[in-house]
Amino acid sequence: MAVLTRAIASTPVDDRSEKARASWRSQAKVRSSVRSVLGEMAVGFTTCMYCGESRGTDVDHFEPVVRNPLRAFDWLNHLLACSTCNSHQKGRRFPVDASGAPLPIDPTAEDPFEHLLLTLSLGVYSPLTEKGEATIAVLGLNERGLPEGRKHARKVVALALREWDRARERDRSDEMAENVRTVQDQPFADVCQSMLRQAFSPGADVVFSDCPDLLVLLRREDLREALLR
């Protein structure tokens, strides 16, 4: 990948974008290798790092090649994405702020929850910052049935955590581990992550007013360690 990057860098500036795109398309073995390693690093099923719903089938360039050709083979610029997010939603859309800094959230380098708030009861994201607003718009995070999927994911997490607690009371470590895997392997991992964080937020009692027992579970240190392992 470093050799390929140097080859692009040696190309005249005006021709680098075309050179980078052509090189990326021709390097099937490199693309396959990057895709494989990203999949191995993923927890549970290899879901899209943007929407969290669909299988991550594509390697997306976080910063588009047309904007920065020298990052075509930059490992830190590669994300696992579904074809919808990669080709139809994000594509070449890459808004920047007044200083030229990227507005979309890079999920490998930034904490999305510093910019986004998930309303668990609705499955809808609200922006906390300009980056959050841009990310919602570029990726369509509140479209394509994603809110309904997150609401369903919340129900699955709640059921699995309650089963985990029952297994704990019976001292069934195998069943406890199975329920943890159920949570970790399902799509919409952001839902469980948001639940774990909001369990200690100032308004936690309101957020979990319909399921106070779940709030108690989400605050258990042994369960949190198991889920985040």
Backbone as numpy.savetxt, mean C-alpha at the origin, in Angstrom:
# Nx Ny Nz CAx CAy CAz Cx Cy Cz
21.31 -3.55 -13.40 20.48 -2.35 -13.40 21.34 -1.10 -13.40
22.48 -1.15 -12.70 23.39 -0.01 -12.69 24.00 0.20 -14.07
24.32 -0.92 -14.74 24.88 -0.82 -16.10 23.87 -0.19 -17.05
22.63 -0.61 -16.95 21.58 -0.08 -17.82 21.35 1.41 -17.53
21.45 1.80 -16.28 21.29 3.21 -15.92 22.42 4.04 -16.51
23.63 3.51 -16.46 24.76 4.24 -17.05 24.60 4.40 -18.56
24.03 3.39 -19.18 23.81 3.47 -20.62 22.81 4.58 -20.96
21.79 4.72 -20.14 20.80 5.79 -20.34 21.46 7.15 -20.11
22.29 7.22 -19.06 22.96 8.48 -18.72 23.91 8.94 -19.83
24.44 7.99 -20.59 25.37 8.33 -21.67 24.65 8.82 -22.92
23.33 8.71 -22.92 22.53 9.14 -24.06 22.27 10.65 -23.96
22.22 11.37 -25.08 21.89 12.80 -25.03 20.61 13.04 -24.23
20.58 14.12 -23.50 19.46 14.40 -22.59 18.10 14.31 -23.28
18.00 14.88 -24.47 16.72 14.89 -25.18 16.25 13.50 -25.59
17.18 12.54 -25.65 16.83 11.19 -26.09 16.71 10.20 -24.93
16.96 10.65 -23.70 17.00 9.72 -22.57 15.65 9.06 -22.27
14.59 9.83 -22.37 13.27 9.28 -22.06 12.93 8.13 -22.98
13.13 8.33 -24.28 12.86 7.27 -25.26 13.78 6.07 -25.03
15.06 6.35 -24.77 16.03 5.29 -24.51 15.64 4.47 -23.27
15.23 5.15 -22.22 14.88 4.48 -20.98 13.65 3.60 -21.15
12.64 4.11 -21.84 11.42 3.33 -22.05 11.68 2.11 -22.92
12.47 2.30 -23.96 12.79 1.18 -24.85 13.61 0.13 -24.11
14.55 0.58 -23.30 15.39 -0.34 -22.53 14.57 -1.13 -21.52
13.65 -0.45 -20.83 12.80 -1.13 -19.84 11.94 -2.19 -20.52
11.36 -1.85 -21.67 10.51 -2.81 -22.39 11.30 -4.02 -22.85
12.56 -3.82 -23.22 13.36 -4.92 -23.79 13.98 -5.83 -22.72
14.01 -5.37 -21.48 14.68 -6.12 -20.42 13.68 -6.99 -19.64
13.13 -7.99 -20.32 12.12 -8.84 -19.69 12.66 -9.57 -18.46
13.91 -10.01 -18.53 14.50 -10.74 -17.40 14.64 -9.83 -16.18
15.04 -8.59 -16.40 15.17 -7.64 -15.29 13.79 -7.35 -14.68
12.80 -7.10 -15.53 11.45 -6.81 -15.04 10.92 -7.98 -14.22
11.16 -9.19 -14.71 10.69 -10.38 -14.00 11.38 -10.53 -12.65
12.68 -10.23 -12.62 13.43 -10.33 -11.38 12.94 -9.32 -10.35
12.73 -8.09 -10.79 12.24 -7.05 -9.88 10.86 -7.43 -9.35
10.00 -7.89 -10.24 8.64 -8.30 -9.84 8.70 -9.44 -8.82
9.60 -10.38 -9.02 9.72 -11.53 -8.12 10.18 -11.10 -6.73
11.19 -10.24 -6.68 11.71 -9.80 -5.38 10.68 -8.96 -4.63
9.98 -8.08 -5.34 8.92 -7.29 -4.70 7.84 -8.20 -4.12
7.52 -9.26 -4.86 6.51 -10.21 -4.37 6.98 -10.94 -3.13
8.25 -11.30 -3.09 8.78 -12.01 -1.93 8.81 -11.11 -0.69
8.97 -9.83 -0.90 9.02 -8.89 0.22 7.63 -8.58 0.78
6.61 -8.81 -0.02 5.25 -8.46 0.40 4.74 -9.41 1.48
3.97 -8.86 2.41 3.33 -9.67 3.44 2.00 -10.19 2.91
1.71 -11.47 3.16 0.45 -12.04 2.69 0.43 -12.13 1.18
-0.76 -11.96 0.59 -0.88 -11.98 -0.86 -0.22 -10.73 -1.42
0.32 -10.85 -2.62 1.05 -9.74 -3.23 0.06 -8.74 -3.83
-0.53 -7.94 -2.98 -1.51 -6.96 -3.44 -0.84 -5.65 -3.84
-1.57 -4.87 -4.59 -1.12 -3.58 -5.09 -0.73 -2.67 -3.93
0.41 -2.01 -4.05 0.89 -1.12 -3.00 0.18 0.22 -3.00
-0.71 0.44 -3.95 -1.49 1.68 -4.00 -2.90 1.48 -3.44
-3.69 0.63 -4.09 -5.09 0.45 -3.67 -5.24 -0.62 -2.60
-4.31 -1.58 -2.55 -4.37 -2.63 -1.54 -5.42 -3.69 -1.81
-6.10 -3.62 -2.94 -7.17 -4.57 -3.23 -6.73 -5.67 -4.19
-6.31 -5.28 -5.38 -6.02 -6.24 -6.45 -4.61 -6.79 -6.35
-4.39 -7.91 -7.05 -3.07 -8.50 -7.06 -2.09 -7.55 -7.73
-0.89 -7.49 -7.17 0.15 -6.66 -7.75 0.81 -7.39 -8.90
0.36 -7.13 -10.10 0.85 -7.84 -11.28 1.94 -7.06 -12.03
1.99 -5.75 -11.80 2.90 -4.89 -12.57 3.99 -4.29 -11.68
5.06 -3.89 -12.32 6.09 -3.10 -11.65 5.88 -1.66 -12.09
5.52 -0.81 -11.15 5.28 0.59 -11.47 6.50 1.43 -11.11
6.78 2.43 -11.94 7.80 3.42 -11.61 7.11 4.53 -10.84
7.43 4.66 -9.55 6.78 5.69 -8.75 6.96 7.06 -9.40
8.19 7.43 -9.69 8.44 8.63 -10.49 8.50 8.20 -11.95
7.57 8.63 -12.77 7.48 8.15 -14.15 8.79 8.31 -14.92
9.03 7.34 -15.78 10.26 7.35 -16.58 10.33 8.60 -17.46
9.19 9.05 -17.96 9.18 10.23 -18.82 9.64 11.46 -18.06
9.44 11.49 -16.75 9.88 12.62 -15.93 11.35 12.49 -15.53
11.77 11.28 -15.21 13.15 11.06 -14.78 13.66 9.74 -15.36
14.17 9.76 -16.56 14.64 8.54 -17.23 15.71 7.78 -16.45
16.50 8.49 -15.67 17.59 7.84 -14.94 17.09 6.97 -13.79
15.80 7.03 -13.51 15.24 6.18 -12.44 14.50 4.97 -13.00
14.63 4.74 -14.29 13.96 3.59 -14.91 14.39 2.28 -14.27
15.67 2.17 -13.90 16.20 0.95 -13.30 16.67 1.19 -11.86
16.08 2.20 -11.24 16.40 2.52 -9.85 15.50 1.66 -8.95
16.12 0.76 -8.17 15.35 -0.17 -7.34 14.37 0.57 -6.43
14.76 1.70 -5.88 13.92 2.44 -4.95 12.75 3.14 -5.65
12.71 3.07 -6.96 11.63 3.69 -7.72 10.61 2.66 -8.20
10.76 1.40 -7.77 9.89 0.33 -8.24 8.87 -0.08 -7.18
7.61 -0.13 -7.56 6.54 -0.53 -6.66 5.69 -1.62 -7.31
5.15 -2.50 -6.48 4.25 -3.53 -6.96 2.85 -2.92 -7.09
2.27 -2.98 -8.27 0.97 -2.34 -8.49 0.08 -3.21 -9.36
-1.22 -3.01 -9.21 -2.16 -3.70 -10.10 -2.21 -2.94 -11.42
-2.72 -3.57 -12.45 -2.74 -2.93 -13.77 -3.65 -1.70 -13.79
-4.72 -1.73 -12.97 -5.63 -0.58 -12.94 -4.94 0.65 -12.38
-4.28 0.50 -11.23 -3.58 1.64 -10.64 -2.41 2.08 -11.51
-1.70 1.12 -12.06 -0.49 1.43 -12.82 -0.81 2.11 -14.14
-1.74 1.54 -14.90 -1.98 2.02 -16.26 -3.16 2.99 -16.38
-4.22 2.74 -15.62 -5.44 3.53 -15.81 -5.59 4.68 -14.82
-5.08 4.51 -13.60 -5.20 5.56 -12.61 -3.98 6.47 -12.61
-2.86 5.93 -12.21 -1.66 6.76 -12.05 -1.03 7.09 -13.40
-0.68 6.04 -14.17 -0.06 6.28 -15.46 1.12 7.24 -15.34
1.05 8.31 -16.09 2.10 9.34 -16.04 1.70 10.51 -15.14
0.60 10.39 -14.45 0.16 11.49 -13.58 1.08 11.55 -12.37
1.73 12.66 -12.19 2.68 12.81 -11.11 2.75 14.29 -10.71
1.72 14.79 -10.06 1.72 16.21 -9.66 2.83 16.52 -8.67
3.30 17.73 -8.72 4.35 18.19 -7.80 3.90 19.50 -7.16
4.52 19.84 -6.02 4.17 21.09 -5.36 4.97 22.25 -5.95
4.85 23.41 -5.33 5.48 24.61 -5.86 7.00 24.50 -5.94
7.57 23.64 -5.07 9.03 23.47 -5.07 9.48 22.36 -6.01
8.52 21.67 -6.62 8.86 20.57 -7.51 8.91 19.22 -6.84
8.58 19.17 -5.54 8.59 17.90 -4.81 7.34 17.08 -5.14
7.47 15.76 -5.25 6.33 14.91 -5.58 5.19 15.05 -4.58
3.95 15.09 -5.08 2.78 15.14 -4.20 2.21 13.75 -3.89
2.23 12.79 -4.83 1.76 11.45 -4.47 2.62 10.85 -3.36
1.99 10.12 -2.46 2.71 9.49 -1.36 3.50 8.30 -1.88
4.77 8.24 -1.53 5.60 7.07 -1.84 5.47 6.10 -0.67
4.73 5.00 -0.82 4.47 4.10 0.31 5.70 3.36 0.83
6.81 3.43 0.09 8.03 2.78 0.58 8.88 3.71 1.43
8.61 5.00 1.35 9.46 5.96 2.04 8.69 6.89 2.98
7.36 6.91 2.86 6.54 7.80 3.67 5.44 7.01 4.37
5.00 7.52 5.50 3.89 6.92 6.23 2.58 7.49 5.69
1.80 6.69 4.96 0.55 7.21 4.38 -0.40 7.80 5.42
-0.37 7.26 6.65 -1.31 7.73 7.66 -0.95 9.11 8.21
0.18 9.64 7.82 0.48 11.03 8.16 -0.23 11.99 7.21
-0.73 11.45 6.11 -1.37 12.27 5.09 -2.82 11.89 4.82
-3.23 10.73 5.30 -4.57 10.21 5.02 -5.25 9.72 6.30
-6.56 9.93 6.38 -7.35 9.41 7.50 -8.44 8.52 6.94
-8.50 7.28 7.40 -9.52 6.34 6.94 -10.69 6.34 7.91
-11.87 6.69 7.41 -13.09 6.57 8.20 -13.54 5.13 8.11
-13.32 4.37 9.18 -13.52 2.92 9.14 -14.96 2.53 8.84
-15.92 3.28 9.35 -17.32 2.92 9.15 -17.77 3.11 7.71
-17.08 3.98 6.96 -17.45 4.27 5.58 -16.46 3.69 4.57
-15.26 3.37 5.03 -14.23 2.88 4.12 -13.69 3.95 3.20
-13.84 5.21 3.61 -13.46 6.35 2.77 -12.25 7.07 3.36
-11.33 7.49 2.49 -10.17 8.26 2.91 -10.44 9.76 2.81
-9.96 10.49 3.82 -9.99 11.94 3.80 -8.55 12.43 3.85
-8.24 13.53 3.15 -6.86 14.04 3.15 -6.55 14.82 4.43
-5.35 14.63 4.93 -4.86 15.42 6.06 -3.88 16.48 5.59
-3.32 16.27 4.40 -2.33 17.18 3.84 -2.55 17.32 2.34
-1.77 18.20 1.72 -1.83 18.34 0.27 -1.42 17.05 -0.43
-0.44 16.35 0.15 -0.01 15.07 -0.43 -1.15 14.05 -0.37
-1.87 14.05 0.74 -2.99 13.13 0.86 -4.07 13.41 -0.17
-4.36 14.70 -0.38 -5.37 15.09 -1.36 -4.97 14.66 -2.77
-3.70 14.87 -3.10 -3.21 14.50 -4.44 -3.24 12.99 -4.63
-2.88 12.24 -3.59 -2.84 10.78 -3.69 -4.24 10.21 -3.90
-5.21 10.73 -3.17 -6.60 10.29 -3.33 -7.07 10.53 -4.76
-6.74 11.71 -5.29 -7.17 12.07 -6.64 -6.49 11.24 -7.71
-5.17 11.09 -7.60 -4.41 10.37 -8.64 -4.77 8.89 -8.68
-4.93 8.28 -7.51 -5.17 6.83 -7.46 -6.65 6.47 -7.36
-7.51 7.46 -7.22 -8.94 7.17 -7.11 -9.25 6.30 -5.91
-8.68 6.64 -4.75 -8.80 5.78 -3.57 -10.22 5.66 -3.03
-11.10 6.58 -3.41 -12.48 6.49 -2.94 -13.43 6.12 -4.07
-12.87 5.49 -5.10 -13.66 5.10 -6.27 -13.54 3.58 -6.48
-14.11 3.09 -7.58 -13.96 1.69 -8.03 -14.41 0.67 -6.99
-15.34 1.05 -6.10 -15.81 0.09 -5.10 -14.85 -0.14 -3.96
-13.77 0.64 -3.89 -12.77 0.46 -2.83 -13.34 0.70 -1.43
-14.20 1.72 -1.23 -14.77 1.90 0.11 -15.55 0.68 0.59
-16.33 0.06 -0.29 -17.08 -1.13 0.10 -16.14 -2.27 0.46
-15.05 -2.38 -0.27 -14.07 -3.42 0.02 -13.44 -3.22 1.37
-13.17 -1.97 1.73 -12.58 -1.69 3.04 -13.56 -1.97 4.16
-14.83 -1.66 3.95 -15.85 -1.94 4.96 -15.95 -3.45 5.20
-15.88 -4.23 4.13 -15.90 -5.68 4.26 -14.66 -6.17 4.99
-13.51 -5.57 4.66 -12.25 -5.97 5.30 -12.33 -5.73 6.81
-12.97 -4.64 7.20 -13.11 -4.36 8.63 -13.90 -5.47 9.33
-14.94 -5.97 8.67 -15.73 -7.05 9.26 -14.90 -8.32 9.40
-14.10 -8.61 8.37 -13.25 -9.81 8.41 -12.23 -9.70 9.54
-11.62 -8.53 9.67 -10.64 -8.31 10.74 -11.30 -8.49 12.10
-12.48 -7.91 12.28 -13.18 -8.02 13.56 -13.49 -9.47 13.91
-13.96 -10.23 12.94 -14.27 -11.64 13.18 -13.02 -12.42 13.54
-11.94 -12.18 12.79 -10.70 -12.92 13.03 -10.11 -12.58 14.40
-10.18 -11.32 14.80 -9.63 -10.94 16.09 -10.43 -11.52 17.25
-11.73 -11.58 17.08 -12.56 -12.18 18.13 -12.29 -13.68 18.23
-12.07 -14.32 17.08 -11.73 -15.75 17.10 -10.35 -15.95 17.72
-9.46 -15.02 17.48 -8.13 -15.07 18.10 -8.26 -15.04 19.61
-9.14 -14.18 20.11 -9.32 -14.06 21.55 -9.92 -15.33 22.15
-10.85 -15.93 21.45 -11.44 -17.19 21.92 -10.38 -18.29 21.96
-9.55 -18.33 20.94 -8.47 -19.32 20.91 -7.47 -19.07 22.03
-7.21 -17.80 22.33 -6.29 -17.47 23.43 -6.84 -17.97 24.76
-8.14 -17.81 24.96 -8.74 -18.26 26.21 -8.67 -19.78 26.35
-8.64 -20.49 25.22 -8.54 -21.97 25.24 -7.10 -22.44 25.14
-6.17 -21.47 25.09 -4.74 -21.77 24.96 -4.46 -22.57 23.70
-5.07 -22.17 22.58 -4.88 -22.82 21.29 -4.00 -21.94 20.42
-2.70 -22.08 20.57 -1.76 -21.22 19.84 -1.86 -21.40 18.34
-2.18 -22.61 17.87 -2.29 -22.84 16.44 -3.46 -22.05 15.85
-4.58 -22.02 16.57 -5.74 -21.27 16.09 -5.49 -19.77 16.18
-4.75 -19.35 17.18 -4.40 -17.94 17.29 -3.58 -17.52 16.08
-2.58 -18.33 15.73 -1.73 -18.02 14.59 -2.52 -18.02 13.29
-3.47 -18.93 13.17 -4.30 -19.02 11.96 -5.12 -17.75 11.77
-5.66 -17.23 12.86 -6.47 -16.01 12.76 -5.61 -14.80 12.46
-4.39 -14.77 12.94 -3.47 -13.69 12.60 -3.16 -13.73 11.10
-2.96 -14.94 10.58 -2.68 -15.07 9.14 -3.88 -14.64 8.31
-5.08 -14.90 8.81 -6.29 -14.48 8.09 -6.29 -12.97 7.91
-5.93 -12.27 8.96 -5.87 -10.80 8.90 -4.75 -10.34 7.98
-3.59 -10.94 8.10 -2.43 -10.49 7.33 -2.53 -10.81 5.84
-3.23 -11.90 5.51 -3.26 -12.34 4.12 -4.37 -11.72 3.29
-5.37 -11.13 3.93 -6.48 -10.59 3.15 -6.08 -9.27 2.50
-6.80 -8.88 1.43 -6.55 -7.56 0.83 -6.88 -6.44 1.82
-6.57 -5.22 1.43 -6.85 -4.04 2.25 -6.16 -4.12 3.61
-4.85 -4.36 3.58 -4.07 -4.39 4.81 -4.11 -3.04 5.52
-4.40 -1.97 4.76 -4.47 -0.64 5.36 -5.58 -0.53 6.39
-6.62 -1.35 6.26 -7.74 -1.29 7.19 -7.30 -1.72 8.59
-6.62 -2.85 8.68 -6.14 -3.32 9.98 -5.13 -2.35 10.56
-4.24 -1.83 9.71 -3.24 -0.88 10.19 -3.91 0.37 10.76
-4.95 0.82 10.08 -5.67 2.00 10.56 -6.39 1.70 11.87
-6.96 0.51 12.00 -7.64 0.13 13.24 -6.67 0.11 14.41
-5.48 -0.43 14.17 -4.47 -0.50 15.23 -4.05 0.90 15.68
-3.95 1.80 14.75 -3.54 3.17 15.08 -4.66 3.94 15.77
-5.86 3.81 15.21 -6.97 4.58 15.76 -7.41 4.08 17.13
-6.99 2.86 17.49 -7.33 2.33 18.81 -6.70 3.16 19.92
-5.66 3.91 19.60 -5.00 4.76 20.60 -5.16 6.24 20.28
-6.06 6.57 19.37 -6.30 7.97 19.03 -7.21 8.60 20.08
-7.21 9.94 20.18 -8.05 10.61 21.17 -9.54 10.28 21.05
-10.00 10.01 19.84 -11.43 9.71 19.63 -11.73 8.24 19.49
-10.88 7.38 20.02 -11.04 5.94 19.84 -12.38 5.42 20.34
-12.85 5.93 21.48 -14.12 5.46 22.03 -15.30 5.74 21.09
-15.19 6.82 20.35 -16.25 7.15 19.38 -16.12 6.29 18.14
-14.88 6.14 17.64 -14.64 5.34 16.44 -15.12 3.90 16.62
-14.90 3.36 17.82 -15.26 1.96 18.08 -16.46 1.86 19.03
-17.34 2.85 18.98 -18.49 2.86 19.87 -19.44 1.69 19.63
-19.45 1.17 18.41 -20.33 0.04 18.10 -19.69 -1.30 18.42
-18.42 -1.31 18.80 -17.73 -2.57 19.10 -16.65 -2.34 20.15
-17.04 -1.99 21.37 -16.05 -1.71 22.42 -15.16 -2.90 22.74
-15.67 -4.12 22.55 -14.84 -5.29 22.80 -13.67 -5.36 21.83
-13.91 -4.89 20.61 -12.86 -4.89 19.59 -11.77 -3.88 19.96
-12.17 -2.77 20.53 -11.21 -1.76 20.96 -10.28 -2.33 22.03
-10.84 -3.10 22.94 -10.03 -3.74 23.99 -9.00 -4.68 23.36
-9.45 -5.45 22.37 -8.54 -6.39 21.70 -7.43 -5.65 20.97
-7.78 -4.58 20.26 -6.80 -3.84 19.47 -5.73 -3.18 20.35
-6.02 -3.06 21.62 -5.07 -2.46 22.55 -4.22 -3.50 23.27
-4.48 -4.78 23.02 -3.68 -5.83 23.65 -2.29 -5.87 23.02
-1.27 -5.79 23.83 0.09 -5.74 23.32 0.47 -7.04 22.61
0.04 -8.20 23.15 0.41 -9.47 22.52 -0.22 -9.61 21.15
-1.45 -9.12 20.99 -2.09 -9.19 19.68 -1.44 -8.22 18.70
-1.13 -7.05 19.14 -0.49 -6.06 18.27 0.86 -6.57 17.79
1.62 -7.20 18.68 2.92 -7.74 18.29 2.75 -8.84 17.25
1.73 -9.69 17.42 1.50 -10.78 16.47 1.11 -10.24 15.10
0.26 -9.23 15.06 -0.22 -8.67 13.79 0.88 -7.92 13.04
1.76 -7.27 13.80 2.80 -6.44 13.18 4.11 -7.18 12.95
4.16 -8.46 13.33 5.40 -9.23 13.20 5.74 -9.41 11.73
